[in-house]
Amino acid sequence: MKSWNKVWICMTAAAFVLTALPATESYAAKTVTQASDQNTLKLTNVDKEIQEKIKKEVRDLSGLSIVEADVNMEGVNLTITFKDNIGNMMMNKNTKEIVFLNLRLTFDQLEKAKQDKMISLLKELNNKRKYAPKQVDLHKSPDETRISMLGEDFAASMTDQDHTAYIDFSYKDIDASVRKNAEEALKKFSNGGNLKLTRAQLHKFVNNDPKNKEDSYVWRISGGDEEQWIGLEIGVVTGKIYDVLIKKMDVPDKDKAYADLDIKKVKAAVEAKTKSIFNINLSGYEAKQESKYGNKFSFTKKDSPTIAARVDLKGNCFGISLLPENGKRN
């Protein structure tokens, strides 16, 4: 699954093959277990080399000078909790390598060059809006260093390899041609059902990793009610539909009954939707169920875009996604 897909699922608390931001381990998401008093020392009481290592890591990531922190000495890792709830850190006792470092800053505490870069990501989407960030999260791990910024109706995030940003809109405020496109796609997919859309995000994501290049510039539109969740993804430039999902809230993501589905019947059900929405038939496509008890299927064919789909317990298709070979969705 694409990296942006994982995040969209997490942020919407719904099982849709879309995303809002790339996956990060923010300070808010990282819970550090509180140690008993006898295993916790003040930063000033630990080994001098460890003190300096901790201070340097924080300084290099944020520019801040850390003086006070509690250090849990229990186990193979040191767990450090910084004063005033600004963040936490884990470091291997023996190697002194960082497991993770999470810091929460105000926007004003962020370096000016990084402030400008984060705001520029949002201005690429809409340069007329005013942006007042509520918080900035810095995350460092062996895999990446990420800056994430959140506001009332926007967010942005970046690493050396990728950057992303989105802006929220009320559905009624977006361009009429986009609304028409979304509503026509939903009617086709639902065979004429009356479905309500309420929210839209203008979203851009670029991943420059040579092994996993992605470039998306899309509208992500959602709605529904207490019984079902609705979502679409539409290219800003092309107007192309990339995702449609209408998920009943009572449809499980995992169930032993999915193991008994006839994959030929599943393929036929998915093909009816892909023909209608993407104008793609699945002749020659190889079908694969992602997990034995799951409802996610993928359909692949050489030199053709990949199709991802989801079905209910009866094999009815309720979600499809088009994944172009070049990673571009615009």
N, C-alpha and C positions, 0 to 999 in steps of 0.2 A: 504494500500500500504506500502511496506517495506520502511524504512527510507532512504536507499541509493537510492531508486527509485526517491524520491522527488528531490534529489539533482542533479541527472543526467539530469532530465528534465530541471531544472533551468539552469544548466551550458551550455547545448547544445542549449537551446532555441528551442528545438524540443520536440514533444510529444512522447517520447520513454520510455518504462518501464525499464530504466536503470538509474544508477547514477554514479557520480564521487566522491563525498564526502558526508558525512552525513550533514543534514541541520543545519546551524549555523546562528546566527545573528551577522555578522561581523560589525566592525565599519563602513566600507565603505557602508554597506547596511542600516545603521540606520541613517535616516535624522532627525536632531533635528531642530525644527522650531525656527528661531531667534526671540527673544522677543524684545519688545520695550524698549528703554533705561530706562524708569522709573521703570520697573519691573526687571531690571538686576543689580546685585551687584557684586563687586569683592569678591573673596573667603574670603579675610581678613576682610571683613565688615559684614559677616554673623555670626550667633550665633556660639560661640566657640565650643559647643558640635557638631554642624553640621560640622564645619570645620574639627574637629578631626575625625569624622566618615568618611568623604569623603577621607581624607588623608590616613586613615588606610585601607580602602577598596582598594585603588590604590596600596598602599605599599604591602598589603597581596597578591594581584593578580600578581603584576609585579616586586616588589622590588624597584620601583621608588618612589622618594620623590616629591610630587606635592606641589608647592608653589603658582602658579598663575592659576586662572580659573575664568570664568564668571558664575554666578549663577542666573538663571531665577527663580524668586519667584512666578510667576503667576500660578494659578491653585492648584490642590491638590498635585502635584508632583513638586519637585525641578528639574530643568534641568541644568546640569553642563557641560560646554564646557571648556576643558583644553587648556592651552596656547600651541602654536606651533603645533596645529592641531594633537595632539597625541591621542585624544579620547574624549568620552563623557559619561555621566552618568545620570541616572534618579533615584531619591529617593523619597519615600513617605514622605511628610512633617510631618505627625502625628506619624507614626510608626517607621520612620527612616529606613524602610526596602528598600533594593535595588531592583528596577524594572529591571534595566540592567546597566552594566558597560562594555564599549568597549574601548580597548586601542590598538594602533598600535605601534609596536616596530621595531627596527632593530634586526637582528638575534643576533648581539653581545650583545644587552641589555638583551636578554633572559638568565635566569639562566643556568649555565653550564650543570647541570643534565638534564634539559629540552631540551637543545640543543642536547645533546647526544641521548636522547630518540627519538626526532623527526627525526634526521638523521638515527638512527637505523631502523626506519620504512621504510625508502627509501632503505637502504642497504639490507633489507630483499628481496627486489625486484631485485635490481642490485647493487652489492657491488663494481663494477668496475667504475661506473660513479662518477664524481665529482659534488657535490651539493652546489650551491651558492644561498641561499635563498634571495629573494628580500624584503620580508616583513613578519612580524609575527603579527597576530591578536589574541588578548586575549578577550574572552567574558565571562561574568558572568551574570547569571540570577537565579531566584529561582529554575529553573529546572536543570541547568547544568553549569559547568565551562569548557570552551573549548579553546584549543590552536590550531590555524591554521597557517600553513606555506606555502608560495607560492614561486615558482621559475619559471624560463623561461619555463621549460618543465616537471615540477613535482609539486606535492602538497602533504601535509600530514596534518592530523588533529587528535586530541585525546581528550578524556574525561576520567573520572574514569571508565566508562562503555564500551567505544568503542574506536577503533583506525582505521585509514584508511590511505592509501597512494596510489598514482598512478604516473606512469612515462609515458610520451608521446613518441611515436615512429612514424616514417614514415611507412606506411603500407608495402612498398617494403623492409623494413629492418628487418621485423620480420621473424620468422622461416617459411620455405616453407611449412611445414606440416600444420601449423596453417592457412596459406593463402589458401591452398587447401581445408581444412575443411570449411572455411568461404565461399569460392566461390561455393563449391558443395551445401551447404545449401541454398545459395541465389538462385541458379539455380532451386532447387526443389521448393522453396517457390514462385518464380516468374514465374514458368513454362518456364524456359529457357531464361529469359530476360538478356540483356547485361548491367550489373550494375557495377559502378566503386567504388572501395574502396580506400581510401586515407590515413586514419589515424588510429592509434591503441593506446590503453592505456593498460598497464599492471597494474592491480588494485587489491588491497587487502583490505578487510573490515572485521573486527571482532567486534561483539557486544556481550558482556558478560552478558547483562541483562537477568536474568533467565526467565522473562516473554516474551522476544522477541529476543531470541538468533539467531544470524546470523554469518556465516563464509563463505566468498567468496574470491576466488583467481582466477581471470578470465582475459581473454583478452576482451576488449571492442573495437570493430572495427566499423568504420563509414565511410561514403562517401556520394555520391550523386551529385546533381547538382541544378540548380535554380528551377527545377520542383519537385524534390523529395529528401527526406532524407532517408538514409539507415543506419541501425545499427544492430549489432549482439553482443551477449555475448557468449563466449566459455570458458569452464573450462580449466585451465592451466594443471592440473594433468590428468583429464579424457578425455579431448578433446570433452566433451559433449556440445551440443548446448543448451543454456538456453533461449536465446531471439533472435528473428528475427523480424525486422520491415522494411517495405518499405512504407513510408508515402508521399503521394502527398501533396505538399504545399497548395493546394487549398481545402483540406479536412478539414472541421471545427471540432473542438473538441466538440462544443456544437451546437445543432440545434434542433428545434422542430420536425423535420422530424424523428429524432431518436426514438421518442416516438411511432411511427407507425411501427417500425420494428417487424417482426414476429420472436419471440425468437427461435422457432423451426428451422427456416431457418438460423438464425444466428448460432445456434449450429451446424448445418450441414456444414456451410461454415467454421467454426473454426475447426471442426473435420477433414475436408479434409487436413488442414494444420498441425494439431497436429499428425495425422497419418504419414504424410510425413516426418516431422522434428523430432518428439519425439517418434514415433512409439506408440502413445497412442490414443485409440479410446475413445470417450466420453460417451459410454454406461453406464448408471447409474449415470452419473454426473448431479448435479443440476446446472442449468444456472441462472445467476442473472445479471441484468443490474444495474450498479453502481449508475446511476442517470437517471431520466426520459428523459432528453434531451441530454445525453452524449453518447459517442461511446465506452465506456469501459464496458467489460463484464467479469465476473469471473465464473469459472466452478469448483465445489468442489465435492469431493466424499470421504467418510470415508476411512482412511488408504491408501489414494492415494495423489499424488502431486496435488497441485492446479494449474489450468491453468488460466492465465489472457490473454485477447484478446481485440483487437480493430478492429472496422469495419467502413466502409465508409457509406455514406447516402443510398446506395443501399444494404447494408448488406454484402458487400464483405470484407473478413478478410484481413487486411494489417499488423497485428502485433500479435505475440503470445509470451508468456513468461511462463516458467516452474518454479514453486516455490516449491522446495522439502520440505517435512514435517519437516525435521531436520534443515532447514535453510542453509544447506551447498550447495554451488555452487563452485565446484573446478574441 
